[in-house]
């Protein structure tokens, strides 16, 4: 019987999930320096918030949302294996409010 992941291993899994989403996003966008992923604890699991440049949102979402759906499918498969729910929010970065992050991802 498989045990639920501990808090320390969950942090490691979350860091891996953040890296996974960041790498996928970097491969899709024109401005990879504007890609950030942050992990936000939620009552049901963890929300991964993906921020991309204003002009790259369409590339991450794809035609009729197919690319975003595919990313969420990968996330869902990993969630089942880890027995922890991860969800993905895609947010466009407002250039007037922020500057590009020096680090490509962060965990909060």
N, C-alpha and C positions, 0 to 999 in steps of 0.2 A: 504494500500500500504506500502511496506517495504522500509525503508530509507537505504541509503548506510551507512556502518559503519564509525564512526568518527575515527580520527587519534589515539586517546587514546584507543578506543575499538579495533582498528586494531592491535595495539601493543600487547594487551592482547590476541587477537586471534592468532597472530603470535607466541607468547610465548607458547600458548597451542599446536599449530601445531609442534613447535620444540620439546616440551615434548613428543607429540604423536610419532613422528618419532624416537626420542631417545629411548623410551620404546620398540617400535617394534624391533629396531635394537639390543638393549640389549638382547632381548629374542632369537634372531637368532644367535648371534656370540659366539665364544669361548672366546674372550677377550673383555668383555664389558667395561673395563677400557680404551680402545683405541677408543671408540665411541665418536664422537663429532658431533654436528649439529649446523650449523650457518645459520642465516637468512640474505640474501643479497637482498636489494631492487633492483628491475629490472624495466625497463620502462613499462613492461606489468603487473607486480605484484611483487611477492617475490619468490626468488630461495632459497630453503632449501638445503644446501650442507651437505651431510652425509659423514663423514670420518670414515673409519674402518681400522683395522689392515690388512696388506697385505694378510694374510692367510684367512681372513674372507670375502673378497669381494665376493667370489663365494657363500657363504651362504646367503648373502644379495640379490644377483642377482638371485640365484636359477637356476634350470634347464630350459634352453631356455628362461631365463628372467622372469619366471612366478612369482617368489616372488617379484621382483622389480615392475613388472606390477601390482601386487595386492596392494602393498604399494601405488603406484601412483593412483590406482583406489580409494582407501580410501581418499587420499589427494584431488583428483578431486571432490569427493562427498562433502567433507567439504568445498572446494573452492566455489562450487555452492551455498551452504547454506550461506556462508559468503559474497558472491558476490565480491570475491577477488581471483585472480589467484595465486595459489601456484604451483611451479614445483620442482622436486627432481633431484638433481645431486648426484651420488654416486661416491666417490673418495677414492682410496686406500691411506692409510697413509704410507709415506716413513719413515721408522724408522731411517734412517741416517740423516734426516732433522729435525725431531721433536721429542719431548718427550711426553709421554702420558699426556693428560690434567688432571688437578686436578678436574675440573668441567666437568660433563658429557655433558653439552650443554652451548652454549652462543648465545646471540643475538647481532648482530652488527648493 
